[in-house]
Amino acid sequence: MSRPRSGVVSGAVPWILTATLALLPLAISRRTLDSSEFPKTLVLTAGAL
């Protein structure tokens, strides 16, 4: 039971990473509009990368 499950998890990882990268700019732009802390967000994003 654990073997197929681990295969599914490893197969889902690239999709999760792709979705995260796709949603990251949207989250950044929304946060920038909400808090008006663009430099701080930019630094945090660069640090995360």
C-alpha positions in Angstrom: 0.0 0.0 0.0 2.8 2.4 0.8 4.6 1.9 -2.5 1.9 3.3 -4.8 1.2 6.0 -2.3 4.9 7.2 -2.4 4.8 7.1 -6.2 1.7 9.3 -6.2 3.4 11.7 -3.8 6.6 11.9 -5.8 4.5 12.4 -9.0 2.5 15.2 -7.4 5.6 17.1 -6.2 6.3 18.8 -9.6 2.6 19.8 -9.9 2.7 21.3 -6.5 5.9 23.2 -7.4 4.4 24.4 -10.7 1.2 25.6 -9.0 3.2 27.4 -6.3 5.4 29.2 -8.9 2.2 30.0 -10.9 0.4 31.5 -7.9 3.4 33.2 -6.3 3.2 36.4 -8.5 -0.5 36.6 -7.8 0.0 36.4 -4.1 2.9 38.9 -4.3 0.8 41.4 -6.3 -2.1 41.0 -3.9 0.1 41.4 -0.8 1.8 44.4 -2.4 -1.5 46.1 -3.1 -2.8 45.3 0.4 0.2 46.3 2.5 2.1 48.7 0.1 5.4 47.1 1.2 6.8 46.2 -2.2 10.6 46.3 -1.2 10.0 44.1 1.8 8.0 41.6 -0.3 10.6 41.7 -3.0 13.4 40.9 -0.5 11.4 38.1 1.0 10.7 36.6 -2.4 14.4 36.9 -3.4 15.3 35.2 -0.1 12.8 32.4 -0.7 14.3 31.7 -4.1 
